[in-house]
Amino acid sequence: MTFTSLNYLFFLGGVGLLYWLLPLKKQNFLLLAVSYYFYAFVEIKLAIILAIYSVMTYLFGLLIERDRSHAKIYLLFSIFGAIGTLGYFKYSNFFISQVTKLISGYGLEINLATLDIIIPIGISFYAFQSLSYVIDVYNKKTNSRNNIIDVALFVSFFPQLLSGPIERSNKLLTQFENKRTYNIENITSGLALISWGFFQKLVIADNVGKICDSIFSSDSPGFGLFWTGVLAFSVQIFADFSAYTDIARGSSRILGIELSKNFNNPWLSNSPTNFWKRWHITLSSWLRDYVYIPLGGNRKGTMIAIRNVIIVFLLGGIWHGASWNFVIWGFYHAVLVITETFVKQFQFVLGIPRILKIVLTTILFMFGWSFFRESDISYIVNNGFTGSPNTLFTLHLLVLIFIYTIPMFVFIIMIKKRHIIITRFNSYILVILNTILGVICITGILILGTTTTNDFIYYIF
């Protein structure tokens, strides 16, 4: 049941109507039931994995808080269980294939059979979310919960189950424990966010994605078309992932639950570090709080700080997928952040205009997206730096990308101005503005949207 289907809209509408008729405890039970239904709609067997994570999260949270003398042992078991399960499903076949290649490289014949397993959709997201709860209980940043329904709902809440945002217990679980009040502003703003998410996906991401796919399907597009394809993918992945997040946040807001923002104008980033404070914020902050800082951050000297940055970005790359191109992508971003740390010490950097820093940062990250989009490194080298520029066709595609990108920036500006207007007028104006925004998005979808929609890119992670 994809977010941009009519089935999902009917599903959300039915859940919302029943939800607001129930008291708090029954609301949470309903949300848990429909979350498992939503997940089982993809593959019923995968719901068992989700249930195992939920039970592990609940039990280890209790054990750590009630038996502090053995808390570290319970924490290690929890981490091993969560990461081990994630590793089995997501990385086993990659490991087997690499071992086979390594042994074959020495002239030995070996045929290790790959495992017939399905990667549970969203496992990378809910594995990290469940770990954050257990680690926070261990660090006494939150209390363990006795109510297994609330903890299970924290792990499996359907709007953010498949592709985030990756939430913390102090934000999301606390909301499940508190009473929610029906609010027409939340309903209309939630619907507006959903409409905007649909627009980003159906009008921008999927249309620009067609351009991207047509270029990368060619064996030798040449460097002009290749980098046009990378530009198209840069637009596509932002619009696609932002669309999912906005639909998730809108769906959740209708139910009186506020999810975290996952993006903060990443195209305005003026440095690599600044980019990672704006892009996929909940993953970046998770890696910072649960990996980088525990390893020592930048408090133990330059070499340790460099090591920690490399570890964090390699983990971030591997988190995205079991492929060498993601490892290279992660290492590339580690190099950018490390280089920035040294370069910004020079006085001349302060005098560089902000707009120039933004352009340079955009170019650097566009180059990085080539590793994200294409798993064949030789394809990147052969087409990114050699071949025909295909000038006329390249210009034609650049114009198309520009046309599809303009609405994204126009609507973003409108949404920004809308927040300014909200502070000046009453709630009735807010309802009207949300309604207008929703109508504009729907009209745009009917005129410019694709007739068939693709899965969200981050579903595969």
Backbone torsions as a table, in degrees:
resi	resn	phi	psi	omega
1	MET	NA	93.4	-178.2
2	THR	-74.6	151.4	-177.3
3	PHE	-58.1	-32.3	-174.0
4	THR	-95.5	24.3	177.6
5	SER	-104.0	157.2	175.3
6	LEU	-64.4	-33.1	177.7
7	ASN	-56.2	-42.2	-179.3
8	TYR	-66.9	-40.8	-179.8
9	LEU	-62.9	-42.2	177.1
10	PHE	-66.0	-40.3	178.0
11	PHE	-59.7	-49.7	-179.3
12	LEU	-64.3	-41.3	179.2
13	GLY	-61.8	-44.5	179.0
14	GLY	-64.9	-43.0	178.4
15	VAL	-62.8	-44.4	-178.6
16	GLY	-62.0	-43.1	180.0
17	LEU	-62.4	-47.3	-179.0
18	LEU	-69.6	-38.0	-176.1
19	TYR	-57.3	-46.6	-174.9
20	TRP	-78.3	-2.8	175.5
21	LEU	-93.7	-8.3	-173.4
22	LEU	-105.1	155.1	172.7
23	PRO	-73.8	170.6	-171.4
24	LEU	-53.3	-53.4	-175.6
25	LYS	-61.1	-39.2	179.3
26	LYS	-74.5	-28.0	175.2
27	GLN	-61.2	-46.2	-179.0
28	ASN	-65.6	-39.3	178.1
29	PHE	-64.4	-41.4	177.4
30	LEU	-61.8	-46.3	-179.5
31	LEU	-61.6	-39.0	178.5
32	LEU	-65.4	-43.9	-179.2
33	ALA	-63.2	-46.0	-177.6
34	VAL	-72.8	-26.8	176.6
35	SER	-65.7	-42.1	177.6
36	TYR	-70.8	-34.9	174.9
37	TYR	-63.1	-44.0	179.6
38	PHE	-60.1	-42.7	-178.8
39	TYR	-73.6	-40.0	179.5
40	ALA	-67.5	-21.0	177.3
41	PHE	-60.7	-30.5	177.1
42	VAL	-74.9	-53.4	179.6
43	GLU	-164.7	116.1	-171.9
44	ILE	-61.2	-32.4	-179.3
45	LYS	-65.5	-29.6	-177.0
46	LEU	-69.3	-22.3	178.5
47	ALA	-64.8	-25.5	177.9
48	ILE	-66.1	-41.3	178.0
49	ILE	-62.1	-42.7	178.6
50	LEU	-61.6	-41.2	179.4
51	ALA	-65.0	-38.6	178.4
52	ILE	-62.6	-44.7	177.0
53	TYR	-60.1	-41.9	-178.3
54	SER	-63.7	-45.7	-179.6
55	VAL	-65.9	-43.5	177.6
56	MET	-58.6	-45.1	-179.2
57	THR	-61.0	-45.6	-178.9
58	TYR	-63.9	-50.4	-174.9
59	LEU	-67.5	-45.3	-178.7
60	PHE	-67.7	-31.9	174.9
61	GLY	-61.6	-44.5	178.6
62	LEU	-66.1	-45.7	-177.5
63	LEU	-61.6	-42.3	-178.4
64	ILE	-63.7	-42.3	-176.7
65	GLU	-76.2	-33.3	-174.9
66	ARG	-87.7	-18.4	-179.4
67	ASP	-134.0	76.2	-175.0
68	ARG	-64.9	-24.0	-179.2
69	SER	-67.2	-25.7	178.5
70	HIS	-116.2	19.6	-173.9
71	ALA	-59.9	-40.2	-177.7
72	LYS	-65.2	-37.3	178.3
73	ILE	-63.6	-45.0	178.5
74	TYR	-62.9	-39.3	179.1
75	LEU	-62.4	-45.0	-179.8
76	LEU	-63.7	-40.1	176.3
77	PHE	-62.4	-40.5	179.5
78	SER	-63.8	-46.4	179.6
79	ILE	-63.6	-44.2	179.4
80	PHE	-61.9	-42.3	-179.6
81	GLY	-65.2	-46.0	-177.6
82	ALA	-68.6	-49.4	-178.5
83	ILE	-71.7	-36.5	179.0
84	GLY	-63.0	-43.6	177.8
85	THR	-64.8	-44.6	176.8
86	LEU	-59.3	-44.9	-178.8
87	GLY	-64.6	-40.0	-179.9
88	TYR	-60.1	-49.8	-176.2
89	PHE	-73.9	-37.7	-170.2
90	LYS	-94.9	-29.0	-170.2
91	TYR	-121.3	-5.3	-176.6
92	SER	-58.7	-51.0	-176.5
93	ASN	-67.2	-33.2	175.6
94	PHE	-64.2	-43.9	179.1
95	PHE	-62.6	-44.0	179.6
96	ILE	-61.3	-44.6	-178.8
97	SER	-64.8	-37.2	-179.7
98	GLN	-71.6	-37.2	176.1
99	VAL	-64.3	-41.5	178.3
100	THR	-60.4	-45.7	179.4
101	LYS	-63.9	-40.3	-178.1
102	LEU	-63.9	-47.4	-178.9
103	ILE	-67.9	-40.0	178.6
104	SER	-63.1	-29.5	179.2
105	GLY	-64.5	-20.2	177.5
106	TYR	-94.8	12.1	176.4
107	GLY	84.1	8.9	179.5
108	LEU	-95.5	137.7	178.8
109	GLU	-88.6	125.2	179.3
110	ILE	-147.7	142.7	-178.8
111	ASN	-135.0	82.5	178.0
112	LEU	-80.8	123.9	-177.9
113	ALA	-75.4	135.2	175.3
114	THR	-75.5	158.7	-176.8
115	LEU	-84.4	140.6	178.1
116	ASP	-87.8	78.0	-177.4
117	ILE	-128.5	151.2	175.6
118	ILE	-103.5	130.5	177.3
119	ILE	-74.4	118.1	179.5
120	PRO	-60.3	123.3	-178.7
121	ILE	-62.1	132.6	178.2
122	GLY	84.2	0.7	-174.0
123	ILE	-62.7	-33.2	178.9
124	SER	-63.8	-32.8	-178.6
125	PHE	-77.5	-52.0	-174.8
126	TYR	-76.4	-19.7	173.6
127	ALA	-66.1	-45.5	178.5
128	PHE	-67.4	-36.6	-179.0
129	GLN	-67.6	-42.4	179.2
130	SER	-66.6	-37.6	177.8
131	LEU	-64.1	-37.8	-179.1
132	SER	-60.3	-37.5	179.5
133	TYR	-64.8	-49.3	-177.3
134	VAL	-64.6	-42.5	179.5
135	ILE	-65.6	-39.0	178.6
136	ASP	-66.2	-36.3	175.5
137	VAL	-64.2	-43.9	179.1
138	TYR	-60.7	-41.9	-179.0
139	ASN	-83.9	5.3	178.6
140	LYS	60.8	31.3	175.9
141	LYS	-91.1	-13.5	174.8
142	THR	-151.9	162.4	178.2
143	ASN	-96.5	148.5	173.9
144	SER	-68.6	151.2	-178.7
145	ARG	-105.8	141.5	177.6
146	ASN	-84.6	-21.0	-176.4
147	ASN	-88.2	107.5	-177.0
148	ILE	-67.7	-26.2	178.3
149	ILE	-62.9	-45.4	-179.0
150	ASP	-64.8	-42.5	-179.7
151	VAL	-66.9	-43.7	179.1
152	ALA	-63.1	-36.8	178.0
153	LEU	-68.3	-36.8	176.6
154	PHE	-59.2	-38.8	-179.2
155	VAL	-76.5	-30.5	-167.0
156	SER	-120.2	10.4	-176.1
157	PHE	-52.0	117.8	-165.0
158	PHE	-61.6	-35.3	-178.7
159	PRO	-60.6	-34.0	-176.0
160	GLN	-114.0	13.8	-174.7
161	LEU	-68.4	-42.4	-170.4
162	LEU	-83.9	-34.0	-176.0
163	SER	-147.2	31.6	174.8
164	GLY	80.4	-169.9	5.5
165	PRO	-63.3	153.2	177.1
166	ILE	-81.2	108.9	-172.6
167	GLU	-95.3	164.3	175.1
168	ARG	-107.6	155.5	-176.8
169	SER	-64.5	-37.0	-178.2
170	ASN	-65.3	-19.5	178.1
171	LYS	-98.4	-53.9	-172.3
172	LEU	-85.3	-49.4	-177.3
173	LEU	-62.1	-36.7	177.5
174	THR	-61.2	-37.7	179.4
175	GLN	-67.3	-34.1	177.8
176	PHE	-66.7	-27.6	-177.3
177	GLU	-84.5	-19.0	-177.6
178	ASN	-99.5	155.2	-179.6
179	LYS	-70.1	135.5	175.4
180	ARG	-103.3	141.7	-178.6
181	THR	-113.3	134.6	178.1
182	TYR	-62.2	131.8	-176.0
183	ASN	-143.1	119.2	-177.6
184	ILE	-62.8	-30.4	177.5
185	GLU	-63.8	-42.5	178.2
186	ASN	-64.0	-37.9	-179.7
187	ILE	-64.3	-50.3	-176.2
188	THR	-69.7	-39.6	178.9
189	SER	-69.9	-33.0	175.5
190	GLY	-64.9	-44.0	177.9
191	LEU	-64.9	-37.1	177.7
192	ALA	-64.2	-41.5	177.6
193	LEU	-63.4	-41.6	178.2
194	ILE	-62.9	-44.1	178.7
195	SER	-60.8	-43.1	178.6
196	TRP	-64.6	-38.1	176.5
197	GLY	-63.7	-43.7	176.2
198	PHE	-58.9	-42.9	-178.7
199	PHE	-62.5	-47.4	-179.6
200	GLN	-59.8	-39.8	-177.3
201	LYS	-74.7	-53.0	-170.5
202	LEU	-80.7	-31.3	-177.4
203	VAL	-94.1	-44.9	-173.7
204	ILE	-94.6	-62.6	-171.6
205	ALA	-60.5	-49.6	-175.7
206	ASP	-70.8	-35.4	178.1
207	ASN	-69.9	-46.6	177.9
208	VAL	-67.3	-31.7	177.6
209	GLY	-61.8	-32.8	177.2
210	LYS	-63.7	-41.1	177.1
211	ILE	-62.7	-45.8	-179.6
212	CYS	-60.3	-47.5	-178.5
213	ASP	-64.0	-39.4	-179.1
214	SER	-64.4	-33.5	179.5
215	ILE	-75.1	-48.4	-175.8
216	PHE	-75.3	-12.1	175.4
217	SER	-77.6	-14.5	178.4
218	SER	-80.5	139.6	179.9
219	ASP	-68.6	-32.4	-178.1
220	SER	-146.0	76.3	-178.2
221	PRO	-70.5	-20.2	-175.1
222	GLY	86.2	161.7	-170.5
223	PHE	-68.4	-30.8	179.7
224	GLY	-63.4	-52.0	179.4
225	LEU	-70.4	-34.4	-179.8
226	PHE	-58.3	-49.5	-178.0
227	TRP	-73.7	-24.6	170.9
228	THR	-65.3	-39.7	176.4
229	GLY	-64.1	-38.6	177.4
230	VAL	-64.9	-41.5	176.1
231	LEU	-61.0	-44.6	178.8
232	ALA	-60.2	-41.8	-180.0
233	PHE	-66.9	-36.0	177.8
234	SER	-59.8	-42.1	177.1
235	VAL	-69.8	-44.3	-176.8
236	GLN	-60.7	-48.2	-173.5
237	ILE	-68.4	-35.5	177.0
238	PHE	-67.4	-49.4	-178.5
239	ALA	-62.1	-38.1	-178.1
240	ASP	-67.9	-50.5	-177.6
241	PHE	-70.7	-39.5	177.1
242	SER	-63.8	-36.8	178.2
243	ALA	-61.2	-48.1	179.1
244	TYR	-58.4	-47.6	-177.4
245	THR	-61.0	-42.1	-179.0
246	ASP	-68.5	-38.1	176.2
247	ILE	-65.8	-40.3	177.7
248	ALA	-63.1	-46.3	-179.6
249	ARG	-66.4	-39.0	178.4
250	GLY	-66.1	-43.8	178.7
251	SER	-61.5	-43.7	-179.6
252	SER	-66.4	-39.4	-178.9
253	ARG	-64.4	-35.9	176.2
254	ILE	-58.7	-31.0	-179.9
255	LEU	-91.8	8.9	177.2
256	GLY	80.1	15.4	-179.6
257	ILE	-115.0	131.5	-178.8
258	GLU	-104.3	120.4	176.4
259	LEU	-93.7	161.8	-177.7
260	SER	-73.2	149.5	170.1
261	LYS	-72.4	137.3	-179.0
262	ASN	-105.4	-10.1	-178.9
263	PHE	-138.7	145.8	177.2
264	ASN	-140.8	74.4	178.7
265	ASN	50.4	58.9	-176.7
266	PRO	-61.7	-23.7	179.4
267	TRP	-70.6	-8.3	176.6
268	LEU	-99.6	10.8	-179.8
269	SER	-65.7	135.3	-179.8
270	ASN	-110.1	10.9	176.5
271	SER	-166.8	161.0	176.9
272	PRO	-58.1	-43.4	178.9
273	THR	-61.9	-42.2	179.4
274	ASN	-63.5	-36.5	177.8
275	PHE	-59.9	-45.0	-176.5
276	TRP	-75.8	-5.8	169.7
277	LYS	-90.0	-8.3	-176.4
278	ARG	-116.4	-22.9	-174.9
279	TRP	-107.5	132.2	179.5
280	HIS	42.7	57.4	-170.4
281	ILE	-57.8	-39.9	-175.1
282	THR	-71.6	-31.6	174.5
283	LEU	-72.6	-44.4	-179.9
284	SER	-59.5	-44.9	-178.9
285	SER	-69.6	-32.9	177.0
286	TRP	-63.0	-49.6	179.8
287	LEU	-63.0	-35.4	177.7
288	ARG	-65.3	-48.7	-172.2
289	ASP	-78.0	-32.2	-173.5
290	TYR	-107.9	-6.3	177.7
291	VAL	-126.9	-59.8	-173.0
292	TYR	-62.6	-52.3	-177.9
293	ILE	-66.7	-45.7	176.8
294	PRO	-60.0	-29.5	177.3
295	LEU	-75.1	-10.0	179.2
296	GLY	118.7	-9.6	178.7
297	GLY	55.2	-130.2	177.5
298	ASN	-110.0	22.7	-173.8
299	ARG	-90.2	-10.0	-172.6
300	LYS	-116.3	28.3	177.3
301	GLY	104.2	164.3	-173.5
302	THR	-64.3	-47.3	-175.8
303	MET	-64.8	-39.5	177.8
304	ILE	-66.5	-39.4	178.4
305	ALA	-62.9	-42.7	177.9
306	ILE	-62.4	-44.6	177.5
307	ARG	-57.7	-44.7	-177.8
308	ASN	-64.9	-40.0	177.8
309	VAL	-62.4	-44.1	179.8
310	ILE	-62.9	-44.3	179.3
311	ILE	-60.0	-46.7	-177.7
312	VAL	-60.7	-46.5	-176.5
313	PHE	-75.1	-31.2	173.4
314	LEU	-65.2	-41.8	176.1
315	LEU	-62.8	-40.9	177.6
316	GLY	-61.9	-39.0	177.7
317	GLY	-67.1	-48.5	-179.8
318	ILE	-64.2	-34.2	177.5
319	TRP	-56.2	-35.7	-177.7
320	HIS	-72.3	-31.1	-179.1
321	GLY	178.7	157.9	-179.5
322	ALA	-89.3	78.9	-178.7
323	SER	-160.6	147.8	-176.8
324	TRP	-65.3	-28.2	-179.3
325	ASN	-64.5	-31.0	176.9
326	PHE	-73.8	-32.3	174.8
327	VAL	-64.4	-45.6	178.6
328	ILE	-63.0	-42.7	178.4
329	TRP	-58.4	-44.9	179.0
330	GLY	-64.9	-43.7	179.9
331	PHE	-65.2	-38.3	178.5
332	TYR	-58.3	-44.1	-179.8
333	HIS	-70.6	-31.6	174.5
334	ALA	-62.7	-42.6	178.6
335	VAL	-62.0	-41.0	179.2
336	LEU	-61.4	-46.4	-178.2
337	VAL	-66.5	-42.2	179.3
338	ILE	-64.4	-43.7	178.9
339	THR	-61.1	-41.9	178.6
340	GLU	-59.2	-40.6	-178.7
341	THR	-58.1	-39.1	-179.3
342	PHE	-81.1	-40.7	-175.1
343	VAL	-66.6	-38.6	-175.1
344	LYS	-68.8	-6.8	176.4
345	GLN	-75.4	-18.3	-179.1
346	PHE	-82.1	139.7	-173.9
347	GLN	-63.1	-34.9	-174.6
348	PHE	-63.9	-23.3	-178.7
349	VAL	-62.9	-34.7	-178.9
350	LEU	-63.3	-27.0	-177.5
351	GLY	-87.3	-4.8	179.8
352	ILE	-72.6	128.4	179.9
353	PRO	-58.3	144.6	-177.8
354	ARG	-58.2	-41.0	-177.9
355	ILE	-61.6	-36.8	178.7
356	LEU	-68.3	-38.1	176.9
357	LYS	-63.8	-39.7	179.5
358	ILE	-64.2	-45.2	179.7
359	VAL	-61.9	-45.8	-179.6
360	LEU	-63.3	-43.7	178.7
361	THR	-61.9	-42.2	178.9
362	THR	-60.8	-43.7	179.6
363	ILE	-63.5	-43.7	-179.8
364	LEU	-62.3	-41.0	-178.7
365	PHE	-77.1	-29.7	172.7
366	MET	-60.8	-43.2	177.6
367	PHE	-59.5	-40.7	178.7
368	GLY	-63.4	-34.6	-179.9
369	TRP	-63.9	-22.6	178.4
370	SER	-62.1	-37.9	177.4
371	PHE	-71.3	-30.5	-179.6
372	PHE	-71.6	-40.4	-175.4
373	ARG	-79.5	-38.0	-171.8
374	GLU	-116.5	121.8	-177.9
375	SER	-82.0	-19.1	-179.2
376	ASP	-88.8	103.8	-176.1
377	ILE	-64.5	-36.8	179.3
378	SER	-63.0	-32.8	177.5
379	TYR	-63.7	-40.7	179.0
380	ILE	-64.7	-46.1	-178.1
381	VAL	-65.1	-45.3	-175.3
382	ASN	-70.2	-32.0	-176.2
383	ASN	-103.6	-24.9	-178.7
384	GLY	-77.7	-17.4	-174.7
385	PHE	-132.5	1.6	178.9
386	THR	-139.1	173.3	174.5
387	GLY	94.1	-178.5	-176.4
388	SER	-76.4	143.7	176.9
389	PRO	-75.3	-19.6	-178.4
390	ASN	47.7	56.0	-167.0
391	THR	-55.5	-51.9	-175.0
392	LEU	-64.7	-47.3	-179.1
393	PHE	-65.6	-37.6	177.7
394	THR	-61.6	-44.7	178.7
395	LEU	-62.7	-39.5	178.9
396	HIS	-60.0	-46.2	-179.5
397	LEU	-69.4	-36.2	177.3
398	LEU	-61.4	-39.0	177.5
399	VAL	-63.8	-42.7	178.8
400	LEU	-61.8	-45.4	178.8
401	ILE	-59.9	-43.0	179.9
402	PHE	-61.2	-42.7	-179.1
403	ILE	-61.7	-43.3	-179.0
404	TYR	-74.3	-24.3	-177.4
405	THR	-81.7	-30.5	-178.3
406	ILE	-53.0	-49.4	-179.2
407	PRO	-57.4	-33.7	-179.5
408	MET	-61.2	-47.0	-178.4
409	PHE	-71.9	-35.0	177.6
410	VAL	-62.7	-45.9	-178.6
411	PHE	-69.1	-35.1	177.8
412	ILE	-63.1	-42.2	176.8
413	ILE	-62.3	-41.9	179.0
414	MET	-60.6	-43.3	-179.6
415	ILE	-65.0	-39.5	177.0
416	LYS	-60.9	-47.5	-179.9
417	LYS	-64.4	-33.5	179.3
418	ARG	-59.9	-40.4	179.3
419	HIS	-66.4	-33.5	176.3
420	ILE	-66.8	-42.9	-179.7
421	ILE	-64.6	-36.7	-178.7
422	ILE	-57.0	-38.7	-177.2
423	THR	-71.0	-14.4	-174.8
424	ARG	-104.3	-20.8	-175.6
425	PHE	-123.6	172.9	-175.6
426	ASN	-84.8	-178.9	-173.6
427	SER	-65.5	-27.3	179.9
428	TYR	-65.6	-38.8	176.6
429	ILE	-63.1	-39.4	179.4
430	LEU	-61.0	-44.6	178.9
431	VAL	-60.5	-43.5	-179.9
432	ILE	-64.0	-44.5	180.0
433	LEU	-62.3	-42.7	178.2
434	ASN	-62.0	-41.1	179.5
435	THR	-64.1	-44.5	179.3
436	ILE	-61.6	-44.9	179.6
437	LEU	-60.3	-43.0	178.9
438	GLY	-62.9	-42.9	180.0
439	VAL	-63.9	-42.6	178.8
440	ILE	-61.5	-43.8	179.6
441	CYS	-62.9	-45.2	-179.3
442	ILE	-63.5	-41.6	177.5
443	THR	-61.0	-43.9	178.2
444	GLY	-62.1	-38.2	178.9
445	ILE	-64.8	-43.5	-179.2
446	LEU	-64.6	-33.4	-177.3
447	ILE	-86.2	-43.8	-170.2
448	LEU	-112.8	-11.6	-173.7
449	GLY	-69.6	154.7	176.7
450	THR	-73.8	150.1	-179.4
451	THR	-77.9	-26.7	176.2
452	THR	-122.9	140.4	-177.9
453	THR	-108.9	147.3	176.7
454	ASN	-96.9	160.7	175.2
455	ASP	-63.3	153.8	175.6
456	PHE	-65.5	140.4	-176.3
457	ILE	-57.1	-41.6	-174.2
458	TYR	-76.9	-0.9	173.4
459	TYR	-62.1	-30.9	-176.1
460	ILE	-76.9	-8.2	-177.6
461	PHE	-97.8	NA	NA
